[in-house]
Amino acid sequence: MTDETQAKQPEAEKPQPVFTIEKLYIRDLSVEVPNAPQVFLERETPQVNVNLNTEGKRVDEGIFEVALHVTVTAKVNDEKTIFLVEAVQAGIFQIRNVPESDVEPIMMIGCANILFPYAREAVSDAVTRAGFQPVLLAPVNFEALFHARQKQAQEAVAEAQGAPVQ
């Protein structure tokens, strides 16, 4: 055996990182049109507000559930609700042989990017079935959201401890 072959052997024995999609599903979907049928007579263009939230949890060894919560609210004159759609698009992912510090970014960025197109389709379809023009959610930079939330959490901890934020 050459020195080169011996050097490669331990690397081959090291378990390779694993990332697979086990299942994608809608965990929750609701549509409300509280002011129907009068709302269909409105001529004003509604203001559409979109809220996103991502959560992840371990469900078994190396198995994680990630859920993308999307809430879309359309209102006229900031008071009269035209429609409200809430969707939770979820997935079960296998994430193995990666450092523990990398699991959260994989879930909140990588998995969220996988779930988003399905959530966008579910919201658009629900709004259309409720009798309105489809709402097409703009692409989301989950990496920027993840880092912004981390920074907010650090600032909250520093503020609670009375330390200056860097």
N, C-alpha and C positions, 0 to 999 in steps of 0.2 A: 504494500500500500504506500502510496506517495503521501508526502506531507499535505498536499492540496486535498486529497481525498479524505484524509483524517480530519482536516479542518472543516470540511463540509458536512461530515456525519452528524455532529451535535446540532447543527442548524436544521437538518432534515428531521431530527427527532422532536424538535420544538413544535408544539401544536400551532397550526396556522389559525389566524383569526377567521371566525365564521360569522356571516351575516346573511340571514335568509328571512323572507317574508313567509310566515306560516298561514296567516289568514287576514283578510281585509273585510271589514263589515261596518254597517251603520248601527251604532249602539242606540242612538236616539234621534228622532226626527219629528219636529212638530211645526205646524203652520197655524197661525191665528190671523183672522181677518175680523177684528172686533167690531168694526163699523160697517160691515156689509149689510145691506146692498148699497147704502148711500155712498159709500166710498168709491164705487164704480162710476159715479156721476161727477166726481172731482175732475177739474180741468187743470189744476195746478200740478207742477212737477214735484213729486215728493223728495224730501231730503233722505238719503239712504245712509245709514250708519252701520258699519261692520266692526264687530269685535271678535278677536281671535285669542284663543288660549290653548296651550299645549300642556298635557300632563303625561307622565310616564310612571310605570311601576313594575317591579319585578313580580311575576306570577309563579315562577318556578326557577330552578337553577338554569341560568342562561336563557330564560324565556321572559320576554317583557311585553307588556301591553302599553301602547302609546295611543292617546286619544287627542284629537284635534276638535276643539269646541268652536263652532262658528255661530254667531248670532247676528242676524241682519234685521234691522228695523227701518221701516219707511214711514215717515211722518210728513204731514202737511202743516205748515205754520208752527212747527215745533211742538204741537200739542195733539193733533188728531192722528192717531195711528192708522196707517193704511194697511200694513201687514207686519207680522213678526215671524221670522223663521229661525228656528234653533236646530242645529244639526251637530251630532257628535259622530265623527268618522273615526273609527278605531282600527287598530291592527295589532296582531300578535307577531312579534319578531323574535328570531333566535339570534342572540348576540353572545358569542363565546370567544374565549381566548384573547380578549382585549384588556388592556389595563382598566381597572375600576374607574380611574379618573376620566377615561374616554367614553364610558357608557352613557352618561348624561348628555354630552354633546351629540353622540350618535342618535339618541332618542329624540332630542329636542330639535335637531337640525336635519339629520338624514331621514329619520322616519317621518317627521312632519312634512318634508318635501315629497315623500312618497304618498302620504295621505291627502295632501292638499288638492290635487286634481279630482279625486273622488268626492271630497267635500264640496268643491266648487260645482261639480255636476249635480250633486244632491240638492244644493241650495237653488241652483238655477232651475232645475226640474220642479222643485216644490213651489217656487214663486210662479212659474208658468202654469202649473196645475191649479194654483189659487186664482188664476184669471188675470195675471199681470204680465207685463213685459219681463223677460228674464233678467236677472241680476247676474252679471258676469264679474266675478271677483278678480281683481287685479293680482298679478303675481306677488308673492310675499318673499322677502329675504329673511328666512328663518335664522340664518346665522347672525344677522344684525340684531334681530329680536332677542336671541339667546344672550348675546353679549350685553345688550342694553338691560336685560332683566338681571343679569349677574351684577352689573354695575349698580343698579338700584338696590339690590340685596346687600351689597358691600356698603353702600352709603347708609342704608337703614341700620346696619349693625354698628357702623362707626358713629352714627348719630346717637344711637342708644347708649353707646359707651362713652359719649362725649368727646370722642377723638376727632381731629380734623380729617376731612376726606381728601384723598390725593387724587 
